[in-house]
Protein backbone atom coordinates (compact mmCIF):
# COMPACT_ATOMS: atom_id res chain seq x y z
CA UNK A 1 0.00 0.00 0.00
CA UNK A 2 1.29 3.46 -0.91
CA UNK A 3 0.43 6.60 1.01
CA UNK A 4 0.61 10.14 -0.35
CA UNK A 5 0.45 13.22 1.84
CA UNK A 6 1.01 16.72 0.50
CA UNK A 7 3.95 17.32 2.87
CA UNK A 8 5.88 14.39 1.34
CA UNK A 9 7.36 16.80 -1.20
CA UNK A 10 9.18 18.49 1.70
CA UNK A 11 11.10 15.26 2.33
CA UNK A 12 12.76 15.26 -1.08
CA UNK A 13 16.51 15.94 -1.11
CA UNK A 14 16.67 19.48 -2.47
CA UNK A 15 20.32 19.16 -3.56
CA UNK A 16 19.62 16.24 -5.94
CA UNK A 17 17.87 15.94 -9.26
CA UNK A 18 14.79 13.76 -9.64
CA UNK A 19 16.84 11.19 -11.56
CA UNK A 20 19.59 11.10 -8.91
CA UNK A 21 17.09 10.72 -6.08
CA UNK A 22 15.13 7.93 -7.74
CA UNK A 23 18.23 6.02 -8.84
CA UNK A 24 19.61 6.26 -5.28
CA UNK A 25 16.35 4.87 -3.89
CA UNK A 26 15.79 2.23 -6.60
CA UNK A 27 19.19 0.95 -7.64
CA UNK A 28 17.68 -1.65 -9.95
CA UNK A 29 16.37 1.16 -12.19
CA UNK A 30 18.67 2.42 -14.91
CA UNK A 31 18.95 6.04 -16.00
CA UNK A 32 16.65 5.76 -19.01
CA UNK A 33 13.93 3.80 -17.22
CA UNK A 34 13.78 6.48 -14.50
CA UNK A 35 13.53 9.22 -17.13
CA UNK A 36 10.82 7.28 -18.95
CA UNK A 37 8.82 6.94 -15.73
CA UNK A 38 9.20 10.64 -14.91
CA UNK A 39 7.96 11.50 -18.38
CA UNK A 40 5.01 9.13 -18.04
CA UNK A 41 3.96 11.07 -14.96
CA UNK A 42 4.18 14.37 -16.78
CA UNK A 43 7.51 15.77 -15.62
CA UNK A 44 9.03 17.65 -18.55
CA UNK A 45 12.37 16.36 -19.80
CA UNK A 46 14.37 19.43 -18.79
CA UNK A 47 13.13 19.08 -15.19
CA UNK A 48 14.62 15.59 -14.83
CA UNK A 49 18.09 17.08 -14.36
CA UNK A 50 17.21 20.17 -12.29
CA UNK A 51 17.87 20.19 -8.54
CA UNK A 52 14.60 19.66 -6.72
CA UNK A 53 14.90 22.97 -4.88
CA UNK A 54 14.25 24.62 -8.25
CA UNK A 55 11.19 22.53 -9.17
CA UNK A 56 7.64 23.78 -8.62
CA UNK A 57 5.40 22.13 -6.06
CA UNK A 58 3.54 20.27 -8.80
CA UNK A 59 6.77 18.98 -10.30
CA UNK A 60 7.93 17.75 -6.88
CA UNK A 61 4.58 16.01 -6.41
CA UNK A 62 5.16 14.17 -9.69
CA UNK A 63 8.55 12.97 -8.42
CA UNK A 64 6.86 11.66 -5.27
CA UNK A 65 4.27 9.85 -7.37
CA UNK A 66 6.99 8.24 -9.48
CA UNK A 67 8.69 7.16 -6.25
CA UNK A 68 5.42 5.63 -5.05
CA UNK A 69 4.87 3.89 -8.39
CA UNK A 70 8.32 2.31 -8.23
CA UNK A 71 7.29 0.79 -4.89
CA UNK A 72 4.49 -0.95 -6.84
CA UNK A 73 1.62 -0.51 -4.38
CA UNK A 74 -1.73 -2.15 -5.10
CA UNK A 75 -3.59 0.63 -3.32
CA UNK A 76 -2.66 4.29 -2.90
CA UNK A 77 -4.13 6.34 -0.07
CA UNK A 78 -4.24 10.08 -0.62
CA UNK A 79 -4.57 13.04 1.71
CA UNK A 80 -6.56 16.24 1.17
CA UNK A 81 -5.32 17.12 -2.30
CA UNK A 82 -6.50 13.88 -3.90
CA UNK A 83 -9.05 15.46 -6.26
CA UNK A 84 -6.43 17.56 -8.07
CA UNK A 85 -4.01 14.66 -8.14
CA UNK A 86 -6.63 12.34 -9.61
CA UNK A 87 -7.29 14.90 -12.33
CA UNK A 88 -3.58 15.19 -13.10
CA UNK A 89 -2.58 11.53 -12.87
CA UNK A 90 -5.80 9.62 -13.39
CA UNK A 91 -5.10 9.03 -17.05
CA UNK A 92 -1.53 7.77 -16.55
CA UNK A 93 -1.55 5.71 -13.39
CA UNK A 94 -2.55 2.19 -12.53
CA UNK A 95 -3.36 3.09 -8.94
CA UNK A 96 -6.62 2.55 -7.12
CA UNK A 97 -7.29 5.92 -5.48
CA UNK A 98 -8.85 6.17 -2.03
CA UNK A 99 -9.33 9.28 0.04
CA UNK A 100 -8.28 9.56 3.66
CA UNK A 101 -11.13 11.03 5.66
C-alpha positions as CSV (number, residue, x, y, z in Angstrom):
1,X,0.0,0.0,0.0
2,X,1.3,3.5,-0.9
3,X,0.4,6.6,1.0
4,X,0.6,10.1,-0.4
5,X,0.4,13.2,1.8
6,X,1.0,16.7,0.5
7,X,3.9,17.3,2.9
8,X,5.9,14.4,1.3
9,X,7.4,16.8,-1.2
10,X,9.2,18.5,1.7
11,X,11.1,15.3,2.3
12,X,12.8,15.3,-1.1
13,X,16.5,15.9,-1.1
14,X,16.7,19.5,-2.5
15,X,20.3,19.2,-3.6
16,X,19.6,16.2,-5.9
17,X,17.9,15.9,-9.3
18,X,14.8,13.8,-9.6
19,X,16.8,11.2,-11.6
20,X,19.6,11.1,-8.9
21,X,17.1,10.7,-6.1
22,X,15.1,7.9,-7.7
23,X,18.2,6.0,-8.8
24,X,19.6,6.3,-5.3
25,X,16.3,4.9,-3.9
26,X,15.8,2.2,-6.6
27,X,19.2,1.0,-7.6
28,X,17.7,-1.7,-10.0
29,X,16.4,1.2,-12.2
30,X,18.7,2.4,-14.9
31,X,19.0,6.0,-16.0
32,X,16.6,5.8,-19.0
33,X,13.9,3.8,-17.2
34,X,13.8,6.5,-14.5
35,X,13.5,9.2,-17.1
36,X,10.8,7.3,-18.9
37,X,8.8,6.9,-15.7
38,X,9.2,10.6,-14.9
39,X,8.0,11.5,-18.4
40,X,5.0,9.1,-18.0
41,X,4.0,11.1,-15.0
42,X,4.2,14.4,-16.8
43,X,7.5,15.8,-15.6
44,X,9.0,17.6,-18.5
45,X,12.4,16.4,-19.8
46,X,14.4,19.4,-18.8
47,X,13.1,19.1,-15.2
48,X,14.6,15.6,-14.8
49,X,18.1,17.1,-14.4
50,X,17.2,20.2,-12.3
51,X,17.9,20.2,-8.5
52,X,14.6,19.7,-6.7
53,X,14.9,23.0,-4.9
54,X,14.2,24.6,-8.3
55,X,11.2,22.5,-9.2
56,X,7.6,23.8,-8.6
57,X,5.4,22.1,-6.1
58,X,3.5,20.3,-8.8
59,X,6.8,19.0,-10.3
60,X,7.9,17.8,-6.9
61,X,4.6,16.0,-6.4
62,X,5.2,14.2,-9.7
63,X,8.6,13.0,-8.4
64,X,6.9,11.7,-5.3
65,X,4.3,9.8,-7.4
66,X,7.0,8.2,-9.5
67,X,8.7,7.2,-6.3
68,X,5.4,5.6,-5.1
69,X,4.9,3.9,-8.4
70,X,8.3,2.3,-8.2
71,X,7.3,0.8,-4.9
72,X,4.5,-0.9,-6.8
73,X,1.6,-0.5,-4.4
74,X,-1.7,-2.2,-5.1
75,X,-3.6,0.6,-3.3
76,X,-2.7,4.3,-2.9
77,X,-4.1,6.3,-0.1
78,X,-4.2,10.1,-0.6
79,X,-4.6,13.0,1.7
80,X,-6.6,16.2,1.2
81,X,-5.3,17.1,-2.3
82,X,-6.5,13.9,-3.9
83,X,-9.0,15.5,-6.3
84,X,-6.4,17.6,-8.1
85,X,-4.0,14.7,-8.1
86,X,-6.6,12.3,-9.6
87,X,-7.3,14.9,-12.3
88,X,-3.6,15.2,-13.1
89,X,-2.6,11.5,-12.9
90,X,-5.8,9.6,-13.4
91,X,-5.1,9.0,-17.0
92,X,-1.5,7.8,-16.6
93,X,-1.5,5.7,-13.4
94,X,-2.6,2.2,-12.5
95,X,-3.4,3.1,-8.9
96,X,-6.6,2.6,-7.1
97,X,-7.3,5.9,-5.5
98,X,-8.8,6.2,-2.0
99,X,-9.3,9.3,0.0
100,X,-8.3,9.6,3.7
101,X,-11.1,11.0,5.7
